């Protein structure tokens, strides 16, 4: 039995059409990658700006919270002062009423 052996030789030659197609595909892939990179860069820049704005707003909110806390403390002190003043006014009114009663009694005794 005789066998026919075929030798397969490797292709060392690539056609210019295939090279051109490969070049065009690689060019398109490169362009798409550059566009994607540009869009990603824009997105990162935008996100960075948003983060800075959020940090800035957080600092403003913190300052406002401190101011509100100070105002609450002042309001509490004023409320305490108002209660004290109200108690003093009530005591003063009671004293004036008592003095008026004493003066009426003295007036009755003097006339009587």
C-alpha positions in Angstrom: 0.0 0.0 0.0 1.4 3.2 -1.1 0.4 6.3 0.7 0.4 9.6 -0.7 2.0 12.1 1.6 1.2 15.7 1.0 3.4 18.3 2.4 1.8 21.5 3.7 4.0 24.4 3.5 3.3 27.4 5.7 2.2 30.6 4.1 4.9 33.2 4.5 3.0 35.5 2.3 0.0 37.5 3.5 -2.0 39.2 0.8 -2.0 43.0 0.6 -5.8 43.0 0.7 -5.7 41.2 4.0 -3.1 43.6 5.4 -5.2 46.5 4.3 -8.3 45.1 5.9 -6.4 44.5 9.1 -5.0 48.0 9.0 -8.5 49.5 8.6 -9.9 47.4 11.4 -7.1 48.4 13.7 -7.6 52.0 12.7 -11.3 51.8 13.6 -10.6 50.1 16.9 -8.0 52.7 17.7 -10.4 55.6 16.9 -13.2 54.0 19.0 -10.8 53.5 21.9 -9.7 57.2 21.6 -13.4 58.3 21.6 -14.2 56.1 24.6 -11.1 57.4 26.4 -12.2 61.0 25.7 -15.7 60.4 26.9 -14.4 58.7 30.0 -12.1 61.6 30.7 -15.0 64.1 30.3 -17.1 62.0 32.7 -14.3 61.8 35.2 -13.8 65.6 35.0 -17.6 66.1 35.5 -17.7 63.8 38.4 -14.7 65.5 40.0 -16.5 68.9 39.6 -19.7 67.4 41.2 -17.7 66.0 44.1 -16.0 69.4 44.7 -19.5 71.0 44.6 -20.8 68.5 47.1 -17.8 69.0 49.4 -18.3 72.8 49.2 -22.1 72.5 49.9 -21.3 70.1 52.8 -19.0 72.7 54.3 -21.7 75.4 53.9 -24.3 73.1 55.5 -21.9 72.4 58.4 -21.4 76.2 58.9 -25.1 76.8 58.8 -25.7 74.1 61.3 -23.2 75.7 63.7 -25.0 79.1 63.2 -28.4 77.5 63.9 -27.0 75.9 67.0 -25.7 79.2 68.2 -29.0 80.9 67.5 -30.8 78.1 69.4 -28.6 78.8 72.4 -29.3 82.5 72.2 -33.0 81.9 71.9 -32.9 79.6 75.0 -31.0 82.3 77.0 -33.6 84.9 75.9 -36.4 82.5 76.9 -34.9 82.1 80.3 -34.4 85.9 80.6 -38.1 86.4 79.5 -39.2 83.9 82.2 -37.1 85.7 84.8 -38.5 89.1 83.7 -42.0 87.7 83.8 -41.6 86.4 87.3 -40.1 89.8 88.4 -43.1 91.6 86.7 -45.5 89.3 88.6 -43.7 90.0 91.9 -43.7 93.7 91.2 -47.4 93.6 90.3 -48.2 91.8 93.6 -46.1 94.3 95.6 -48.0 97.2 93.9 -51.3 95.6 94.6 -50.3 95.1 98.3 -49.2 98.7 98.6 -52.5 99.9 97.1 -54.4 97.8 99.7 -52.2 99.2 102.5 -52.8 102.8 101.2 -56.6 102.1 101.0 -56.6 100.9 104.6 -54.5 103.9 105.8 -56.9 106.2 103.9 -59.9 104.6 105.5 -58.3 104.9 109.0 -57.4 108.6 108.4 -60.9 109.5 107.2 -62.6 107.3 109.8 
